Amino acid sequence: MNSNDPSSFYHRPAYRPPYTSQPPRPFVQEDTLKSELIQIERKSFKLTLKENPRGRFLRISEQIGVKYNNIIIPSTGLAEFKKLLDEMVEANNEIAAKGEKKESPIVVPDVLAPVDVKPAKRKMSDEARAKISTAAKARWAKIKSAGKKLLKDE
C-alpha cells in the first residue's frame, strides 16, 4: 500500500488552516416602539415591537429561569401570524367544549398588561411539613451515627 493512498486508515487530509470565527456583526440601531410582559404559569413572555433600518418586527422572548428563547416575526407576517394564532385558540376551545380535555378554554386578552405580581408560592400542609422534618431528622441521625462509627474505627 502506498503511503499516499487516500483509502488508507491512517491517511490524513492535507493541511487546512484552523477555523476562524466570523467577524462580529455590525451594530444595528433598533428603536423600541412598544413592549409588554405577560407571565403564564412559570414562563415569562416579553413581546417587543421594534424598528430598525430594515423594517419593523415583533420579537417574542421567552424566559424560563436563566434561559432565553427568541422568535422574530417581520411586520409583513404579523397579520398571518395573528390569524393562525386565532385559529389555534379556536381549535383549543372547540376541543375543550367537546369534553376531550378538562382544561378551561383559552381567552386571549385584547391588551396584554404588564405582570408585576409574582406567582403565589405553594403552601405545604402542617402534616406534610411534619413528615418531611421527621424524615430529615432520621437521615441526620443515621449520618451522625455513621460518622461516629468511622471515628471509632480509626
C-alpha positions in Angstrom: 0.0 0.0 0.0 1.3 3.4 -0.9 1.5 5.9 1.9 -0.2 8.5 -0.3 -3.2 6.2 -0.9 -6.3 8.1 0.3 -8.1 4.9 1.2 -5.5 4.2 4.0 -6.9 4.1 7.5 -4.0 6.3 8.6 -4.5 8.8 5.8 -4.6 12.4 7.0 -6.1 15.2 4.8 -3.9 18.0 3.5 -3.2 20.8 5.9 -6.1 23.2 6.5 -5.8 26.4 8.3 -7.6 26.4 11.6 -11.2 27.5 11.7 -11.6 31.2 12.2 -14.7 32.6 13.6 -16.9 35.0 11.7 -16.3 38.7 12.4 -18.9 40.2 14.7 -22.0 41.6 13.1 -22.1 45.4 12.9 -24.3 47.1 15.4 -27.7 48.0 14.1 -29.8 50.7 15.9 -33.1 49.3 16.9 -35.9 51.5 18.3 -38.4 50.0 20.7 -42.0 51.1 19.7 -43.9 49.1 22.3 -43.1 46.4 24.9 -45.3 44.3 27.0 -44.7 41.4 29.5 -47.0 38.5 30.3 -46.5 35.6 32.7 -48.1 32.2 32.0 -47.5 29.6 34.7 -43.7 29.5 35.2 -42.9 31.2 31.9 -42.4 34.9 31.2 -43.1 36.2 27.7 -41.9 39.6 26.5 -43.4 41.0 23.3 -41.5 43.9 21.9 -42.4 45.8 18.7 -39.1 47.2 17.3 -37.9 49.0 14.2 -34.5 49.1 12.5 -33.3 50.3 9.1 -34.5 47.1 7.5 -38.1 47.5 8.9 -40.4 46.7 11.8 -40.6 43.4 13.6 -42.1 41.7 16.6 -39.6 40.0 19.0 -41.2 37.4 21.3 -38.8 36.5 24.1 -39.5 33.5 26.4 -37.7 33.3 29.7 -37.5 30.1 31.7 -35.2 30.6 34.6 -32.0 31.9 33.1 -32.6 30.5 29.6 -34.0 32.8 26.9 -35.6 31.8 23.6 -36.5 34.4 20.9 -38.8 34.4 17.9 -38.6 37.4 15.5 -41.6 38.0 13.2 -41.3 40.6 10.4 -44.2 43.1 10.3 -45.2 41.8 6.9 -46.1 38.5 8.5 -47.9 39.7 11.7 -51.4 39.6 10.2 -50.9 36.0 9.1 -49.3 35.1 12.4 -52.3 36.6 14.3 -54.7 34.7 12.0 -53.0 31.4 12.7 -52.9 32.1 16.4 -56.6 32.9 16.5 -57.3 29.6 14.6 -55.2 27.7 17.3 -57.2 29.3 20.1 -60.5 28.4 18.4 -59.4 24.8 17.9 -58.4 24.5 21.6 -61.7 26.0 22.7 -63.6 23.6 20.5 -61.7 20.6 21.9 -62.3 21.8 25.4 -66.1 22.3 24.6 -66.3 18.7 23.3 -65.0 17.5 26.7 -62.0 15.7 25.3 -59.8 17.7 27.6 -60.8 19.1 31.0 -58.9 22.4 30.5 -60.7 25.7 30.6 -60.9 27.5 27.2 -58.2 30.0 26.4 -59.2 33.6 26.3 -56.7 35.9 24.6 -57.0 39.4 26.0 -57.1 42.4 23.6 -54.4 44.2 25.6 -51.6 42.3 27.3 -51.0 44.2 30.6 -47.6 44.1 32.3 -47.3 41.5 35.0 -45.8 42.9 38.2 -47.1 40.1 40.6 -45.0 37.0 41.2 -47.0 33.7 41.2 -48.1 32.6 44.7 -45.9 30.1 46.5 -47.4 26.7 47.1 -48.3 26.2 50.7 -47.4 23.0 52.5 -49.7 21.4 55.0 -48.5 21.0 58.6 -48.9 17.3 58.2 -46.6 17.2 55.2 -44.1 19.5 56.9 -44.0 17.2 60.0 -43.4 14.1 57.8 -40.5 15.8 56.0 -38.9 17.1 59.2 -39.2 13.6 60.8 -37.6 12.0 57.8 -34.9 14.6 57.7 -34.2 14.1 61.4 -34.0 10.3 60.9 -31.5 10.8 58.0 -29.4 13.2 60.0 -29.3 10.7 62.9 -28.1 7.9 60.5 -25.4 10.3 59.2 -24.2 11.2 62.7 -24.1 7.5 63.8 -22.1 6.5 60.7 -19.7 9.3 61.3 -19.2 8.3 65.0 -18.7 4.7 63.8 -16.0 5.8 61.4 -14.2 7.8 64.1 -14.3 4.8 66.5 -12.8 2.5 63.7 -9.9 4.9 63.1 
